[in-house]
């Protein structure tokens, strides 16, 4: 019995560990942002639902379930390293050169193709475990509930162990092999009961794998697969940090530094570092103290130090990025006594310890993720302003167009422009392939003759930003055109912490580079109001009411629908809490992992309570009360997020959500699961995963950026309120059936 419980526990740990490793590799391959991550999570959840819902019905007909589970775990040993290798080399397989931007279609094809086998095995394993434990206990409620508990505990433990210990210390293939070996061990233990031959095969495979590791096989595969990703370039070094994969490559004597597949900097002379530095510093009459958040490697800091500044503070989130770069590409700027380098989340440090500066330069990339979007919001601009000297300038650059602005570009720039105008009196835009914003409460001059004069007076020798370049770049026709275009977009909302529409417009611009037809859709979506976004809820309720009244596809359909909408809501709740936590406390990797794990702790606690005492309560009324809790929870979040000041309290929020879901699922099993445990438990788990799919894709891409956190929470409450009404209709039917027998 204990061997079976360990196998189920390991299923949860395997799923979360594999998800962390595989999605990390796919994010590196395809320059991960919220859109691509949503596609990858969707693939994971959809295939999991296929395994539990589609194949789960087969478990009831399997005679030797113990052997089936052992074979499944042996399959993990084969599939996980194979999928990791494919994820790392997928660009080469698709014929895509390193560094080339890709659209969402290659991301989707790779994610759905690579992740399918492992996710299907995981979903099938859940249904199989439910059937086996239900038979052992002679009680479907206890069997399904214990599987849910063990999976949640395994996920929480596996997630923490992988994120905080394995990923920083062991290469990805090492993690995959370790997880595979644990599954082989579990398969061998399971097979001891009447399957000696299978136990021997599992043990032999385990010993061979350990010999492969000792012989250096993991290091060889790690190196080979990493080099395959950078075909045509020399991979000088690759490192994994808590924040991502750092790769340093060399081509024709020039170095390029990548993080998560995104180019950070190169050793060759470039226009970018000069522009992002000299435009704001030349616009200031006498900058003495400068703060730079990211973007300093590869020449940015060197350009700042060409000015007669007294102090430069440079903030970089990941110390490994600087270490890898400096070990191969020495920069004299780091030896300058005027420079101070701090490794911390830039916004977090600015709020906690920041001084006062004449110029603040945000050298980060476009706000394509919720984490980056925090540096382009009204609240951040206000925090920066509070740390600026009189006449100080805030500056940053984002993707634009050299000449004509298309609709996605106009709306994106207009959003940032309007956000700056909410905080600063004067905002200027330098047009070009990268548009530079300069904001201040004092007039900002972009007069070319003035800037050229300061360039000469300060004795700055630049390669690109020079006397011949500034008059062209800052001609009145060019600056006037971009200002007129941006100011004409009057219906664009400002970008705020709890209403992060900025990264929606950034994603729309990114997507429009590959799919021209998406421009109109995304532009219209950006102006959709709350009530229009509620149309899907009305459609869902109408269809659900028809199914409930007619009892199709089964009389228990409302219960399965409730599990699905709860899965959607709980995934969305995690998105909301993570965004809010980063806004308030900064991007702290291990704390975000703890918050996610607290959800699983709550899930396990709720399931354990029902398994322990659930037989003493009536299932349907208790289930309805859990749905009431799902309706009320987002309203509680609305009230609490603005006032929460403690990190510990933030950790309690996902735990509470997980607890509600943990209580609901075993109760649903008691209501739905009959003799065909595998099929019916699989359908419940499939509904949970399907709901989580919509929650993962919809919350980060649509609900939060378009409705804001508060609007998204209201929407989730209304969706689950519709489900609650359907449960009321279902309960009424059950009462009538019990009273009149029909």
VOMI-451443 format. One record per residue (C-alpha): residue in one letter; x negated, y, z negated. Coordinates in steps of 0.5 Angstrom, whole numbers, plus 2048, in hexadecimal, padded with zeros to 3 digits. Example, Ala and Ser with C-alpha at 12.3 -4.5 7.8 and 13.67 -1.06 7.14 Angstrom:
a7E77F77F0s7E57FE7F2
//
This chain:
x800800800x7FA8057FEx7F7804805x7FD805808x7FE80C804x7F780E806x7F880D80Dx7FE81180Dx7FA816809x7F581680Ex7FA817814x7FB81E811x7F3820810x7F281D817x7F782181Ax7F5828817x7ED827818x7EE82581Fx7F282B820x7ED83081Dx7E782D821x7EB82C828x7EF832828x7E8836826x7E583382Cx7EB834831x7EB83C82Ex7E383C830x7E4839837x7EA83E838x7E8845834x7EE84382Fx7F384982Ex7FA84882Bx7FD846832x7F8841833x7F883E82Cx80083E82Cx7FF83A832x7FA83582Fx7FF834829x80583382Dx80182D830x7FF82A82Ax80682B827x80A82982Dx80682282Ex807821827x80E821827x80E81D82Dx80A818829x80F818823x815819827x81481682Dx81081082Bx81280F824x81880C826x814806828x811805821x81880181Fx8167FC824x80F7FB822x80E7F481Ex8077F581Cx8077FC81Ax8017FB816x7FD7F981Cx8007FF820x7FE80481Bx7F780181Ax7F6801822x7F9809822x7F380B81Dx7EE807821x7F180B827x7EF812823x7E880F823x7E880F82Bx7EC81582Cx7EA81B828x7E381B82Ax7E581A831x7EA820831x7E482482Ex7DF822833x7E5824839x7E782B835x7DF82D835x7DE82B83Cx7E582D83Fx7E3833843x7DD82F847x7E382A848x7E782F84Bx7E283384Fx7E283984Bx7DB83C84Ax7D983F843x7DB846841x7E1846846x7E8848843x7ED844844x7F5844845x7FA840840x7FB83B845x7F4838844x7F583883Dx7FC83583Dx7F982F842x7F382E83Dx7F782E837x7FD82A839x7F882583Cx7F3824837x7F7824831x7FC81F833x7F9819831x7F781B82Ax7FE81F828x80281982Bx7FE814826x7FF819820x807819821x808812823x80481181Cx808815818x80E81181Bx80B80A81Ax80980C812x81080E811x812807813x80D80380Fx80E807809x815807809x8157FF80Ax8107FF804x8148037FFx81B800802x81D808802x81D80C808x81D813804x817811800x81380E806x81481480Ax813819805x80D815803x80A81680Ax80C81D80Ax80881E803x80281A805x80181E80Cx802824809x7FD823803x7F8820809x7F982680Dx7F882B807x7F1827805x7EF82680Cx7F082D80Ex7EC830808x7E682B809x7E682C810x7E6833810x7E283580Ax7DD82F80Ax7DC82B810x7DD830816x7D7835813x7D382F811x7D482A817x7D482A81Ex7DB829821x7D9822824x7D782081Dx7DE82281Ax7E181E820x7DD81881Ex7DE819817x7E6819818x7E581381Dx7E180F818x7E6810812x7EC80E817x7E7808818x7E7806811x7EE807810x7F0802816x7EB7FD813x7EE7FE80Cx7F57FD80Fx7F37F7813x7F07F380Dx7F87F180Cx7F87EB811x7F47EE817x7ED7EC815x7EB7ED81Dx7ED7F481Dx7EA7F5817x7E37F381Ax7E47F7820x7E57FD81Cx7E07FC817x7DB7FA81Dx7DD801820x7DC80581Ax7D5802819x7D3803820x7D580A820x7D180B819x7CB80981Dx7CD80D823x7CD81381Ex7C681181Bx7C3810821x7C4818823x7CA816828x7CF81C825x7C9821826x7C881F82Dx7CF81F82Fx7D082682Cx7CA828830x7CC825836x7D4828836x7D182F834x7CD82F83Ax7D282D83Ex7D683383Cx7D183883Fx7CF834845x7CB839849x7C883C843x7C383A83Ex7C6839837x7C183C832x7C583B82Cx7CC839829x7CE83A822x7D583981Fx7D783E819x7DE83F815x7E084481Ax7DE840821x7D983D826x7D3841827x7CF84082Ex7C9843830x7C8842838x7C284483Cx7C2845844x7BD848848x7B984B842x7BF84E83Fx7C384C838x7CA84C837x7CE84B831x7D5848831x7DA84782Bx7DF84282Cx7DE843833x7DF84A833x7D984E836x7D6853830x7D0856833x7CA855838x7C3857838x7C385A83Ex7C486283Fx7CC86383Fx7D086983Fx7D586783Ax7D0868834x7CF86F836x7D6871838x7D986F831x7D387382Dx7D2879831x7D987B832x7DB87C82Bx7D487E829x7D388382Ex7DA88682Dx7D8887826x7D488E824x7CF88B81Fx7D088381Dx7CC881817x7D087B814x7D3876819x7D7870818x7D786A81Dx7DC86481Cx7D985F821x7D6860828x7CF862826x7CB85C829x7C885C82Fx7C786482Fx7CC86782Bx7C9868825x7C286B829x7C787082Dx7C9873826x7C2873823x7C0877829x7C487D826x7C2881820x7C687D81Bx7C487C814x7C8876812x7CB870816x7CF86B813x7D1865817x7D6860816x7D6859819x7DB854816x7D784D818x7CF84E816x7CE84881Ax7CF84C820x7CA85181Ex7C584B81Cx7C5847823x7C484E827x7BF850823x7BB84A823x7BA84A82Ax7BB85182Cx7B8856827x7BB85D827x7B6862824x7BD866822x7BD86181Cx7B7863819x7B986B819x7B986D812x7C0871813x7C486B815x7C7867810x7CB860812x7D185D80Ex7D485680Fx7DB85780Ex7E2858811x7E185F813x7E8862811x7E885E80Ax7E1862809x7E386880Bx7E9868806x7E5866800x7DE869801x7DE86E807x7DB874806x7DC87A80Bx7DA87B812x7D9880818x7DA87B81Dx7DE87481Cx7DD86F822x7E1869823x7DD864828x7E285E828x7E585B82Ex7ED85C830x7F285B82Ax7F485482Ex7F5851827x7F8853820x7F285381Dx7EF858822x7F585C822x7F485E81Bx7EF86381Ex7F3867822x7F986881Ex7FC86F81Bx7FA86C814x7F386B816x7F2871819x7F5875813x7F087180Fx7EA873814x7EC87A813x7EC87A80Cx7E587880Dx7E387D812x7DF884810x7E388B813x7E288B81Ax7E188381Ax7E287F821x7E5878821x7E4874828x7E586D82Bx7E586B832x7EA866835x7EC86383Cx7EE867841x7EE869849x7E886D84Cx7ED871850x7F586F851x7F986D84Bx7FE86784Cx804867847x801862842x7FB866841x7FF86C840x80386983Bx7FD866837x7F986D837x800871836x80186C830x7FA86E82Dx7FA87582Fx80187682Bx7FE872825x7F8877825x7FD87D825x80187B81Fx7FA87C81Bx7F688181Fx7F7888822x7F3887828x7F288182Cx7ED881832x7ED87B837x7E787A83Cx7E9876842x7E6870845x7E5868845x7E586983Ex7E986F83Bx7E6872835x7EA876830x7E887B82Cx7EC87E826x7EB883821x7EF88981Dx7EA88E820x7EA88F828x7E688A82Cx7E288D832x7E1889838x7DE88E83Cx7D888B840x7D489183Fx7D4891838x7D388A837x7CD88A83Cx7CA890838x7CA88C832x7C7886835x7C188B837x7C188E830x7C188882Dx7BB885831x7BF87F833x7BD87A838x7C287683Bx7C3872841x7CA873843x7CD87883Fx7C987E842x7CA885845x7CC88284Cx7D187D849x7D5881844x7D8886849x7DB88184Dx7DD87D847x7E0883844x7E388684Ax7EA88A848x7ED88684Ex7EC87F84Ax7ED881843x7F3885845x7F687F849x7F587A844x7F887F83Ex7FE880843x7FF879844x7FF87783Dx80387D83Ax80987B83Fx80A87483Cx80F877837x812871834x80C86D832x80C86C82Ax80686D826x801867824x80286681Cx800861817x80785E816x80985F81Dx80385D821x80685F828x7FF86182Ax7FC85982Bx80385882Fx80185D834x7F985B834x7FC854836x80085683Bx7FB85A83Fx7F685483Ex7FC84F841x7FD854847x7F6853849x7F884C84Bx7FF84C84Dx802852850x80985084Fx808851847x808858847x80F85A848x811855843x80C85783Ex80E85E83Fx81585D83Ex814858838x81085E834x816862834x81B85D832x81F85F82Bx82185B825x828859827x82685782Ex82185282Bx82684F827x82A84C82Ex82684682Dx829845826x830846829x82F84182Fx82C83C82Ax83283D825x83783C82Ax83483582Dx833833826x83A834824x83C83082Ax83782A829x83A82A821x84182A823x840825828x83B821824x83682082Ax83181D82Ax83381B823x83781D81Dx83181F81Ax82E82481Fx82F82A81Bx82A827816x82582681Bx82682D81Ex82582F817x81E82C816x81C82F81Dx81E83681Bx81B835814x814833818x81583981Cx81683E817x81083B812x80B83B818x80D842819x80D844811x805842812x804846817x80784C814x80384B80Dx7FD84A811x7FE851815x80085480Ex7FA85180Ax7F585380Fx7F885A80Fx7F785B808x7F1857806x7ED85780Cx7EB851811x7E884C80Bx7E784580Fx7E7840809x7ED844806x7F184380Cx7F083C80Bx7F283C804x7F983F806x7FA83A80Cx7F9834807x7FD837802x803836806x80182F807x80182F7FFx8088317FFx80A82D804x808827800x80A8297F9x81182A7FCx8118237FFx80F8207F9x8148237F5x81A8207F9x8178197FAx81681A7F2x81D81C7F0x82181D7F7x8258167F6x82981A7F0x82C8207F4x83181F7FAx82C820800x831825805x83282A800x82B82A7FEx82982A805x82D830806x82A834800x823833803x82683680Ax82983C805x82283D803x81F83D80Ax82484380Bx822847805x81A846805x81984A80Bx81D850807x81984F801x81284F806x815856808x815859801x80F8567FFx80A857804x80A85E803x80985E7FCx8048587FBx7FD85A7F9x7FA8537F6x7F784E7FBx7FA8497F6x80184B7F7x80084B7FFx7FD8437FEx8048427FAx808845800x80783F805x80783A7FFx80E83C7FEx81083B805x80C834806x8108327FFx817834803x815830809x81282A805x81982A801x81D82A807x81A82580Bx81B81E807x822821805x82382180Dx82081A80Dx825817808x82B81A80Cx828818813x824812812x82880B812x825804814x82180781Ax81C80B816x81780B81Bx81B80E820x81F81381Cx819815818x81681681Ex81B81B821x81B81F81Ax81382081Bx814821822x819827821x81582A81Bx80F82A820x81382D826x815832821x80E83481Fx80C834827x81183A828x80F83D821x80883D823x80983F82Ax80E844829x80C847822x80584A824x80784C82Bx80E84F82Bx81184F824x80C853820x809857826x810859828x814859822x80F85B81Dx80E856817x815859814x81985881Ax81685181Bx81884F814x81F852815x81F84E81Bx81D847818x822848813x828849818x82584381Cx82583F815x82C842813x82F83F81Ax82C838818x830839811x83683B814x836834819x834830812x83A83380Fx83F831815x83B82A815x83C82A80Dx84482B80Ex844826813x84182180Ex846823809x84C82280Ex84981B810x848819809x84F81B807x85381880Dx84E813810x84E816817
//
